[in-house]
Amino acid sequence: MRVLVLTPYRYGGTPGPRSSIELWERVLRPAGVTFDYQPFETDRLAAVIYEQGRYGEKARAMFEAYSQRLRSIGSIDSADAVLVYREAALIGPALIERLAARKKPLIYQLDDPLYVPYRSPFNGYLSYLKFFGKVGSICRLSAVTIVNSRHHYEYAASHGAKQIFQIPSVVDAEIYQPSTKPKGDGLRIGWTGSASTVDNLALISEPLRKAVASTGAEVTVVGATTTPLQGFDVRAVAWSAETEVEEVSRFDIGLLPLARTPWNERSFFLKLVQYMALGVPTVATPMGAVPDVLEHGRTGLIARTPEEWQEALELLAGDPDLRERMGAEAARVAQKRFTLQANADLIREAFELAR
């Protein structure tokens, strides 16, 4: 079964596909399913899309990419099925998806709440060219819809999706294993993410400052070279696929603060799965899929207010045995529920239905 993958992003450069379709190949290929990637993003678009401003260049690059996508529609004929990851094009209605669905079975993979209107901090009003309502149309067009959270499941079901599979964003169990770092090696509190989400750390700047002052902890931020944190030293590390697991495995406490936005209220947060799989107890805002993934007091701690954040950080910082117990249980749960290997049968079943 040859599957043409229409994805917005180039291979290997974005967390979403790295925790889903790019990993799924590992279990699908032995079952006779192969992927042929066709990204929307061109070199020219990739060079400007995550820069501030430059709207004229972005608009030209975006429309050039869209024209290229339209010209490549003929390649659908040689595939057995078409997989749309999030959206076939970063702008416009579900035109590409409609054309694809007329020719081949459509598999739709939705791992972010693209149906929520969202203004990108990099692209401003250009964000509204995305046609947020097209997500429901793609659900209706698809033979199989794969989602990573109950929020997306409920959305897809309410918009006429036929066969829905809930498969979480996953990590590779062969790579994500609990750290064996020795006790007494210094307390490290950490966060991983991107430049577009790092501002969430501003919500806990004061509780984190107090925790650093009382414990002498090192704070590491992976994925953003500048942060909103003030009043204490922060080690900021650029993201790298080669070093991310090593960096996050050094954390003693993981951070997942979230601003209350419609997007966050419906999102699945890969960083929580990464922390858990590496045996890192996490303090998190109970939003989106967090309550479905993290069990308060067992695999991590829930915190809503600055006072609760300070209390949670001080509790974990002051009790190495508690951190060890929570981390071990978090890793056990992650290995059972949130790895490629744990979801392999479900992934294969979803693609089998599209044959």
Beta strands, then each sheet from edge to edge (+ up, - down):
strand 1: 2-7
strand 2: 34-39
strand 3: 81-85
strand 4: 106-110
strand 5: 144-147
strand 6: 163-166
strand 7: 188-192
strand 8: 218-222
strand 9: 235-237
strand 10: 253-256
strand 11: 282-284
strand 12: 300-302
sheet 1: 2+ 1+ 3+ 4+ 5+ 6+
sheet 2: 9+ 8+ 7+ 10+ 11+ 12+
end
